Amino acid sequence: MKTGESMWTPPPGTNFDSKQQAPKADSPSFALPNLFSNDAKKKATTTTAASTTVTKQQATAASVDTVVEKPVYTDGASNIMSSLLGPPSSKIVPSPSPLSLEAGSVVLPHPEKLSWGGEDALYLPSTSSPCLTFGVFDGVSGAEKDASMVLYSRMLSTEFAKNVVNDIKTSDYDLKRLSDLLTEAAEVADAKATGATTALVGSISSDNRLRVLSLGDCSCLIIRDDKKYAQTRDISHFFDCPFQLGDISPDRPKDGTTLTVKLVPGDVIVSGSDGVFDNLSVQSICEIIKKGGTANGQAKEIADEARKVSLIETAETPYAVEAGKNKVEGYEDGLGGKIDDICCIVVKV
């Protein structure tokens, strides 16, 4: 459990690539205007209906786009109502002020799995579009595997990527559509792959909203003004047994938790496997982001720091705290890193 050892080895002749690739206005003074003065009449007649309509439309669009919204969560299978309804669908209306995005990623295999790339996978396309879909897939080390088959996390990442690329109807995905795309990918992986994986898929749409579906314990953290603004919620059967997809798992994408956040310029999105979030606190990640840099550079720095901490037996880590509470052998004192595969995606808005 502490090392994440796996007896699986890649099928002969295969070569895995882990990446698929408003200020407050001053209060006005109050005075009743003389609506019948000549000046008032003159001003009224010099304003055309057309310009008034345009001004109203512009003001409405601008005011709607700058309205502050709280993050919206659903609890998936851990809540009866969420479980019955599934991931919600929504109408996506493009924003008049599209966002500019910069994204980067990195994968660090478990030290004992370097030769074949480890069990984590991710999907992050190369795009400068204001719309972006991505995914993090954390292969479950403890799941049984057939050495002659492709890893489930790899297959799921590949198939999800295909579904996104081949979807010619839209690049805007609500949570229901994300769930459908992931389900279609899982059905292929169920038949052709081995093992199991947790999954987190997200999409930034033309309405400037980030929508994330998470099944298991991968995490997506939104940082605003150098501190946590929102974060996805994990969903597990019990400690160290997250919800997961696999050929013999009853869990499905519709069981996942969801998060919807209206993004603003300056936001930073950090998504990763538990190899990141088991070893680094939210505060530690925020401190790395605060230093600035490119998306790729920050993803690498987060992954490197997570690996460094994972090797320290006396480190104070989020995983060790929970493991200590659950009386996991080796973590009785609530201290210690957790060696694991690590993958991280950073998106800067």
Solvent accessible surface area in square Angstrom, and as a share of the most:
residue,aa,sasa,rsa
1,M,138,0.61
2,K,66,0.28
3,T,49,0.28
4,G,12,0.12
5,E,114,0.51
6,S,25,0.16
7,M,187,0.83
8,W,9,0.03
9,T,74,0.43
10,P,40,0.25
11,P,15,0.09
12,P,129,0.81
13,G,91,0.88
14,T,60,0.35
15,N,148,0.76
16,F,49,0.21
17,D,93,0.48
18,S,20,0.13
19,K,59,0.25
20,Q,35,0.16
21,Q,104,0.46
22,A,137,1.06
23,P,136,0.85
24,K,192,0.81
25,A,87,0.67
26,D,133,0.69
27,S,105,0.68
28,P,124,0.78
29,S,112,0.72
30,F,180,0.75
31,A,82,0.64
32,L,159,0.79
33,P,93,0.59
34,N,101,0.52
35,L,126,0.63
36,F,169,0.70
37,S,35,0.23
38,N,121,0.62
39,D,96,0.50
40,A,33,0.25
41,K,115,0.49
42,K,132,0.56
43,K,145,0.62
44,A,72,0.56
45,T,112,0.65
46,T,100,0.58
47,T,82,0.48
48,T,83,0.48
49,A,85,0.66
50,A,72,0.56
51,S,55,0.35
52,T,50,0.29
53,T,69,0.40
54,V,75,0.43
55,T,83,0.48
56,K,132,0.56
57,Q,114,0.50
58,Q,115,0.51
59,A,57,0.45
60,T,79,0.46
61,A,41,0.32
62,A,56,0.43
63,S,60,0.38
64,V,94,0.54
65,D,27,0.14
66,T,94,0.54
67,V,83,0.48
68,V,131,0.75
69,E,61,0.27
70,K,174,0.74
71,P,31,0.20
72,V,92,0.53
73,Y,67,0.25
74,T,35,0.21
75,D,43,0.22
76,G,2,0.02
77,A,36,0.28
78,S,86,0.55
79,N,60,0.31
80,I,143,0.72
81,M,120,0.53
82,S,21,0.13
83,S,43,0.28
84,L,137,0.68
85,L,135,0.67
86,G,18,0.18
87,P,10,0.06
88,P,58,0.37
89,S,81,0.52
90,S,56,0.36
91,K,179,0.76
92,I,35,0.18
93,V,94,0.54
94,P,90,0.56
95,S,17,0.11
96,P,85,0.54
97,S,61,0.40
98,P,90,0.56
99,L,16,0.08
100,S,93,0.60
101,L,24,0.12
102,E,77,0.34
103,A,37,0.28
104,G,2,0.02
105,S,10,0.07
106,V,24,0.14
107,V,21,0.12
108,L,42,0.21
109,P,22,0.14
110,H,3,0.01
111,P,54,0.34
112,E,111,0.50
113,K,4,0.02
114,L,117,0.58
115,S,111,0.72
116,W,33,0.12
117,G,19,0.18
118,G,0,0.00
119,E,1,0.00
120,D,1,0.01
121,A,0,0.00
122,L,0,0.00
123,Y,3,0.01
124,L,11,0.05
125,P,32,0.20
126,S,107,0.69
127,T,65,0.38
128,S,107,0.69
129,S,44,0.28
130,P,48,0.30
131,C,18,0.11
132,L,7,0.03
133,T,8,0.04
134,F,0,0.00
135,G,0,0.00
136,V,0,0.00
137,F,0,0.00
138,D,9,0.05
139,G,7,0.07
140,V,32,0.18
141,S,28,0.18
142,G,75,0.72
143,A,24,0.19
144,E,159,0.71
145,K,46,0.20
146,D,65,0.34
147,A,56,0.43
148,S,83,0.53
149,M,62,0.28
150,V,42,0.24
151,L,4,0.02
152,Y,1,0.00
153,S,1,0.01
154,R,6,0.02
155,M,29,0.13
156,L,0,0.00
157,S,0,0.00
158,T,41,0.24
159,E,22,0.10
160,F,0,0.00
161,A,13,0.10
162,K,100,0.42
163,N,31,0.16
164,V,22,0.13
165,V,107,0.62
166,N,106,0.54
167,D,21,0.11
168,I,166,0.84
169,K,185,0.78
170,T,54,0.32
171,S,67,0.43
172,D,32,0.17
173,Y,2,0.01
174,D,20,0.10
175,L,7,0.03
176,K,91,0.39
177,R,78,0.28
178,L,0,0.00
179,S,5,0.03
180,D,47,0.24
181,L,1,0.01
182,L,0,0.00
183,T,37,0.22
184,E,77,0.34
185,A,1,0.00
186,A,0,0.00
187,E,103,0.46
188,V,46,0.27
189,A,0,0.00
190,D,43,0.22
191,A,80,0.62
192,K,122,0.52
193,A,1,0.01
194,T,9,0.05
195,G,6,0.06
196,A,10,0.08
197,T,0,0.00
198,T,2,0.01
199,A,0,0.00
200,L,0,0.00
201,V,0,0.00
202,G,0,0.00
203,S,0,0.00
204,I,0,0.00
205,S,1,0.01
206,S,24,0.15
207,D,6,0.03
208,N,8,0.04
209,R,53,0.19
210,L,0,0.00
211,R,10,0.04
212,V,0,0.00
213,L,0,0.00
214,S,0,0.00
215,L,1,0.00
216,G,0,0.00
217,D,31,0.16
218,C,1,0.00
219,S,5,0.03
220,C,0,0.00
221,L,0,0.00
222,I,0,0.00
223,I,3,0.01
224,R,38,0.14
225,D,112,0.58
226,D,72,0.37
227,K,130,0.55
228,K,105,0.44
229,Y,63,0.24
230,A,1,0.01
231,Q,32,0.14
232,T,11,0.06
233,R,111,0.40
234,D,82,0.43
235,I,7,0.04
236,S,55,0.35
237,H,89,0.40
238,F,139,0.58
239,F,62,0.26
240,D,64,0.33
241,C,32,0.19
242,P,16,0.10
243,F,22,0.09
244,Q,29,0.13
245,L,0,0.00
246,G,3,0.03
247,D,79,0.41
248,I,160,0.81
249,S,24,0.16
250,P,117,0.73
251,D,7,0.03
252,R,56,0.20
253,P,0,0.00
254,K,106,0.45
255,D,18,0.09
256,G,1,0.01
257,T,4,0.02
258,T,4,0.03
259,L,0,0.00
260,T,25,0.15
261,V,2,0.01
262,K,16,0.07
263,L,4,0.02
264,V,58,0.33
265,P,109,0.68
266,G,53,0.51
267,D,0,0.00
268,V,11,0.07
269,I,1,0.01
270,V,0,0.00
271,S,0,0.00
272,G,0,0.00
273,S,0,0.00
274,D,16,0.08
275,G,0,0.00
276,V,0,0.00
277,F,25,0.10
278,D,25,0.13
279,N,4,0.02
280,L,7,0.04
281,S,46,0.30
282,V,42,0.24
283,Q,127,0.56
284,S,38,0.24
285,I,0,0.00
286,C,10,0.06
287,E,93,0.42
288,I,14,0.07
289,I,11,0.06
290,K,136,0.57
291,K,138,0.59
292,G,36,0.34
293,G,49,0.47
294,T,83,0.48
295,A,0,0.00
296,N,88,0.45
297,G,37,0.36
298,Q,2,0.01
299,A,0,0.00
300,K,113,0.48
301,E,62,0.28
302,I,0,0.00
303,A,0,0.00
304,D,57,0.30
305,E,59,0.27
306,A,0,0.00
307,R,37,0.13
308,K,128,0.54
309,V,22,0.13
310,S,3,0.02
311,L,100,0.50
312,I,74,0.38
313,E,133,0.60
314,T,100,0.58
315,A,15,0.12
316,E,147,0.66
317,T,3,0.02
318,P,47,0.30
319,Y,10,0.04
320,A,0,0.00
321,V,69,0.40
322,E,74,0.33
323,A,0,0.00
324,G,18,0.17
325,K,140,0.59
326,N,71,0.36
327,K,171,0.72
328,V,22,0.13
329,E,151,0.68
330,G,39,0.37
331,Y,1,0.00
332,E,118,0.53
333,D,103,0.53
334,G,16,0.16
335,L,53,0.27
336,G,0,0.00
337,G,2,0.02
338,K,20,0.09
339,I,39,0.20
340,D,13,0.07
341,D,1,0.01
342,I,0,0.00
343,C,0,0.00
344,C,0,0.00
345,I,1,0.00
346,V,0,0.00
347,V,0,0.00
348,K,47,0.20
349,V,29,0.16
